[in-house]
Amino acid sequence: MTDNAESYLHYLVRYGSQRELLDTVIPHLRRGLDAGQAVVLVCRDDINRLLSGALGAPVASLGSGELYTRPAAAVAAYRRMVLGYLDDGFERVQVAAEVDFGERPGLGEKGIGFEAVVNVAMDGYPVSGICLYDARTLSDAVSAELTHTHPLVLTPGGPVTNPQYDSPVEVLRRTARAGPPVAEPDPPTYDLPGLTDTAYLQSLRAHLRARLSSDRLPTILKADIIAAIGEVAANGLRHGRAPVRIRIWIRDDCVVCTVTDQGSGFDGLLAGYESPRTGPRQTGTGLWLVRQLCDELATGHTADGFTVRLAVQLRPYHHPVMLHGAHARAEVARTRTERARRRADQIQRELQERWNRQDLRVHRGVRGKPGDRR
């Protein structure tokens, strides 16, 4: 087993003391530094200082609160960080991190979900993700789920394969909120007429902007909500069945939206985590953007049809996730513009080839007429 392989390696570290943490992690990180790999620490400030001091070499560090905002946003930020180091010429990146989405008690649904989906989202990238957990603070249930989300375990004696590792889908089916999206207890703030055609999507966005303008929501947040609703409604019209009904609840601490169509739906557990720009399979942009913009995304069949439930927490302007939403919208806009340009270039080439073939046929036809001599 080697960290020079062109693949994502996901390690679990459970430690019972600072000494055990250092004995387990420092030799591994040192080998990475000696091999010319980038090393990044994403932990609490005291753990970052402890590890960097033990390494005895300058390494990059971030506070865990800067990265772990939403699971999908953390995946995207993680990927951007890694790509930056790869662009700088590093062949591999070692990331030692404490995964913390602020859920108490324990790691919580978001943390377990992130640990599961990162195995899919980072597949194919030359990265070593070393996840650090203080065993003294973990419940038995969380500790067990962590075992199921990491293919490898890092010990003081080195890395070992984890026979209890489960596929991300299996983990999410166990830990994600089960059943269809929960019905809201109160009437919606806005209940929009059902959409029947994609031609109405542009007017939908304008209608939402007009409706939300009177609500005291941060401008960036309004743009995120409108973009997320538009993407889900477009999916419902293109891949589901009309009409598509949209309901919005505006509360003191969050905005909740349900988008319901009459189609058969889809399994949303892993959909939207792979980057539309840099993922190995170049997937679509719609659900990826929705996951970047929303704190929760739940799907399932309800009495009204197939429902996608979105929730966005209200945060102050300076919160890191607020700028992340704007960054994600800009990234999708660039991706779609590039795809449209490539498609236009392809159409232009195909038309030119057709004209060339037609000219050749006409030319041969003129030359090939019997008795056509000069």
N, C-alpha and C positions, 0 to 999 in steps of 0.2 A: 504494500500500500504506500503510495507516494503522493505528495502534494504537487508534484510536477505534472500530473495528469491533466489533460484539458477537460476538466469536469468540475462540477460543484461538489464539494465535500462538506458535509454538515455534521458537526461534532457536538455532542452533549458533554458538558462538564458539571458534575455535581460535587461540591466541596463542603467540608465541615469546618474548615478553619482557613485563615489567610495563608498559613504555611502550606496547607494542602493545595490551595489555589495556585500558589506560586510554583510548587513542585510539579504540578500538572501542566500548567500553561506556558510558563517561561521557556522551558527547553524547546517546546514546539515552535513558539514565536521566534526564538533565537535561530533555529534552523532555517526558518523562512527568511529572516534578515540576512543570514550568511549566504543564502542562495540568491540574494538580490531581489527578493519579493517585497512588495509593499506591505506594511503592517499598520492597521488602523484600530484604535480602541474606541468603543462606543458604550461607555459604562457611566455609572455615577462618578462624580469628580474624585471621590476618595479612592475608588478602585482604579480609575485611570491613572492617578498619581502612583498608586502602589505598583501597578504593572509596569509603567514607564520607568519608574525608579529601579525596579528589579532588572529590567532589560538593559539599563545603562546606555541606552542609545535614544536619540530623538525620534519619536514616532508621532504620527497624526492622532488626534483624539477629538471626539465629539461627546457632548452630553447626551444620554439616552433620550431625554425629552425632546431633543432637536430632530430625532429620526422617527421615534415611535409615536405617531399621531393617529393615523388610521392604518390598518393592516396593508391595504393596497397602496396607500401613499408611502408607507415604509418600504415596501417592495420596490416601488419606483425610485425612491430616493437612494436606496441601497444599490440599485442597478446603475443609476447615474454616477454615483460615487465610484463604483468599480470601473465603469467605462472610462472615467476620467484618468484613473491610474493606468489602465491598459493603454490609453492613448498617449500617456507620457512614457511608454516604453516598458513598463513592468509586465512580466509574463504571468504573474500570479499575484493575487491580493489575499492577505490574511486579515480577517475581521474578527476581533474578540469583542463580544457584546453581551450586555445584560438586556434582554427583551423586557420592556416595561411600558405598557399602554396606560398605566395609571389606574388599572382595575384593582379594586380591593374587595374582599381579601383574595389572596392567591394570584395566579397569573391571569385567570379569566378567559372568557371565550375568545376575545380578540387575540390575546397572546398565543393561545393554543392554535387558533386558526392561522396566524402568521407563521408559526413554526411548521405547520403542515404545508401550507401553500408555497412557502419559499423553496421547498424541494422541487416544485414544478416550475416556478417562476424564474429561478436561477439556474435551471438545468442547462448545461452546455457552456457555462461561464467558468473560467479558471479562477475560482474563488474557494477559500476555506472559511466557512462560517463556524466560529467557535463560540457556543452559547453557554454563558456562565450562570449557574444557579447556586445559591446558598442553600444547601440541603436542610439547614436548621430552620428555614422559614417556609418550606414547602409542605403542603398537605400531602397525604398519601395519594389522593386522587390526582392532584396536579403532577406529582412526581411520576405516577404511572403513565399519564398521557404524554409527558415529555419524553419518556422512553419510547413511546410509539411514534414520535415525530422525528427522531434523529436516526439516520442509518448507521451512524458511527458514535462511539463513546470514547472520549479522550481520558486516559488514566495516567498516573505518574509513570507507569511503565510504557506508555505510548498508546496509539489508537487501536481500538478493537472493533470488529464488526458487531452490530447490534442485532441479535436474532429476533428481538421483539418489535422491530420496526414495522409499521403498517403503512399502507399507501395513503396519500393525503385524502383521497375520497373517503376511505374507511374512517379516518379520524374525524373528518368534518361531519360525516353522517352521525357519528356518536356524540359529538360535542356541540355542533351548531344548533341553533334554536330549531326544535323539531316542529313539524306540522306546517300548515299554511300560515300566511301572515296574520298576525293578530288583528282582530277588528277593533277599530277605534271606538272609545266609549261615548264620544260626543259627536254632534253633527259637524261636517266639514266647514271650514271657513269659506272655501270655494269649491263648488261642484260644477265642473265644466260639462257642456253638452258633448255627447260622444263624437269622436272623430271618425270619419268614414273614408278618408282618402289622404295620401301623402301630400297632395297639393295644399292641404290646410296646415301643414307643419310650420311654415313661415308665419302665417297669421296666428298660429297658436303661440309662438314665442312672443310676438308683439302683444297679444292679448294678455299673456302672463306678465309681461313687463308693465302693462297698464294697471293690471290688478294689484301687483305687488308694490307699485310705486307709493301707495298710501300707507304701507306697512313699514314700521320703523325697524327695518332690517339693514345690516351693513350692505353697501352697494356690491361689494365683491361676493357676498353670500347670496344676494339675489341673482347675480349672474350665474353662480354655480348651480343654484336650484333650477333656474330656467333651462340651463344647458342639460342638466341631468334628466329633467322631465321630458325635454324634447327628444333626447336619445332613446329613452325607454318607449315613448309614444311611437317613434319611428320604427323601432323594432317590432312593436305590437302590430303596426299596420303592414309592415313588409313581410314579417315571418309568422305573425299570428292571424287573427281574423277580426275585421271590424264588426261593430264599433269599438273604439277605444275610449274608455271613460277615465277621467282624471279628477281626483279629489285631493284637496290640500287642507291640512290642519296647521295653523300657526299658533304656537304656544309660547310661553314665557322663556322656555329653555331650549326649544328645538322646533324644527319644521318637519312635518311628516307628510308624505304624499303616497297615494296608491294609484297605480296605472293598471287598468284591467282591460284585457281583450278577450275575445271568444275563441281563441285558438287552443291548441293542445299544450302549449308552453314548452319549457326547456328546463334542464337540470342546471341550476345556477351556482352550484357549489364551487366550481373552479373557474367558471366563465369570467373573463375580464381581468385576470391577474397577469397575463403575459403581455409584454409591451408591444404595441402596434408598430413601433419604429425599429426596435432592436431585438425583439424576440426571435428565436430561431425559426419559428413558423410564420412570422409576419401576419398575425391575426388581425381581426377587425378592431376598429377604434371605439365603437359605441359603448359597450359594457365596460371596457377598460376605463374610459373617461368617467362613467357613472361611479365606478368604485373609487376613483380618485377624489370625486367631489362629495361623496356621501359617507356618513359614519356607519350606516347600516344599509344592507341590501338583502331583502328576503323575498323568496319567490314561492309560489304554490297555488294550488287550485282552491278557490273560495266559492261561496254560493253564487257570486256574480260572474265568475269566469276565472281565467288565469290572471293572477294578480302579482305585480311587483311592488313591494313596499320599500320606500326610501325614507331615511331619516337623516337630518342634518342638525347637529348641535349648534347652538348660537354661541359664538366666541368673540372676544375682542379683536380689534383690527390687528393688533401686534402678534397674535398667535401664529406660530409657524405654518399651520395648516391653511390659513387664509391665503397666503401667497402661493402655497402649493397648488391650490385650485386654479388660480390664474395661470400658473406655469403649465398645468396639465391641459387647460383649454388652448393655450398657445401652441403646445406640442401637437395636439390633434389637428389644429388648423393648418400647421405646417405639413403634417403628414398627408392630410387630404389634398392640400394644394400640390404637393409633390406627386401624389398618385394621379391627380387629374392631369398634371403636365405630362407624366409618363404615358398616360392613356392617350392624350392628344398627339404626342409624338408617334405612338404606335399606329394610331389611325392614319396619320399623315404618311407614314412609311407604307402602310398597306395600300393606301390610295395611289401613291406614287408607283408602287409595284404593279398595280392593276393597269395604270396608264401606260407603263412601259411595256407590259405584255400586250395591251391592245394596240399600241403603236407598232410593235413587232409583227402582230398578226396582219395589220393593214399593210405594212411594208411588204411582207411576204406575199400577200394577196395580189398586190399590184404587180410585183415582179413575176408572179407565177401564172399570169393569164396566158392561155395558149395564143400564139400568134401575135403577142404584144412585143413587136420589135421596132427598133428605131432605125 
